[in-house]
Amino acid sequence: MRPDVTHQQAPRQRLLHRTDWMALLSGLLFVVVGILLVTGVIDDFVLLLSLLIGGLGLAGVVAIVARSIRRS
């Protein structure tokens, strides 16, 4: 049997959580679009949809670039 290891004796591990850029940028995009929609700054549906699709595409490109940089 393994002897009990107290918390003080155990080596401290540093747990890192990598940033999920796609989720972060998509969340920011939806918050900004929501604010613009509620305040009435954007009332054109075509402009709103193109902004949303373009923003999600940009977030996807940033996520792909960040992942490729992280792997190398």
C-alpha positions as CSV (number, residue, x, y, z in Angstrom):
1,M,0.0,0.0,0.0
2,R,1.0,3.5,-0.7
3,P,1.6,5.8,2.3
4,D,-0.6,8.8,2.5
5,V,0.8,11.9,1.1
6,T,-0.2,15.1,2.7
7,H,-0.9,18.2,0.8
8,Q,2.3,19.9,1.9
9,Q,4.4,17.0,0.7
10,A,2.8,16.7,-2.7
11,P,4.5,18.6,-5.5
12,R,2.6,21.6,-6.7
13,Q,1.4,21.4,-10.2
14,R,0.7,24.4,-12.3
15,L,-2.4,23.7,-14.3
16,L,-2.6,25.8,-17.5
17,H,-5.8,26.4,-19.5
18,R,-5.2,27.4,-23.0
19,T,-7.3,30.2,-24.4
20,D,-10.1,29.1,-26.7
21,W,-9.9,32.0,-29.2
22,M,-12.9,30.9,-31.2
23,A,-15.2,30.9,-28.2
24,L,-13.8,34.1,-26.8
25,L,-14.1,36.1,-30.1
26,S,-17.5,34.6,-30.9
27,G,-18.8,35.6,-27.5
28,L,-17.5,39.1,-27.9
29,L,-19.0,39.3,-31.3
30,F,-22.5,38.3,-30.1
31,V,-22.3,40.7,-27.2
32,V,-21.4,43.6,-29.5
33,V,-24.0,42.7,-32.1
34,G,-26.6,42.4,-29.4
35,I,-25.7,45.8,-28.0
36,L,-25.9,47.3,-31.5
37,L,-29.2,45.7,-32.1
38,V,-30.8,46.7,-28.8
39,T,-29.6,50.3,-29.0
40,G,-30.9,50.6,-32.6
41,V,-27.6,51.5,-34.2
42,I,-28.1,48.6,-36.7
43,D,-31.6,48.0,-38.0
44,D,-30.7,46.6,-41.4
45,F,-31.0,42.8,-41.3
46,V,-28.6,42.2,-44.3
47,L,-25.9,44.3,-42.6
48,L,-26.4,42.5,-39.3
49,L,-26.2,39.1,-40.9
50,S,-23.1,40.0,-43.0
51,L,-21.4,41.5,-39.8
52,L,-22.2,38.3,-37.9
53,I,-20.9,35.9,-40.7
54,G,-17.8,38.0,-41.3
55,G,-17.1,38.2,-37.6
56,L,-17.4,34.4,-37.1
57,G,-15.2,33.9,-40.1
58,L,-12.6,36.2,-38.7
59,A,-12.8,34.4,-35.3
60,G,-12.3,31.1,-37.1
61,V,-9.2,32.4,-38.9
62,V,-7.7,33.7,-35.6
63,A,-8.4,30.4,-33.9
64,I,-6.7,28.4,-36.7
65,V,-3.7,30.7,-36.7
66,A,-3.4,30.6,-32.9
67,R,-3.6,26.7,-33.0
68,S,-0.9,26.5,-35.7
69,I,1.4,28.9,-33.8
70,R,0.8,26.9,-30.6
71,R,1.8,23.6,-32.2
72,S,5.1,24.9,-33.6
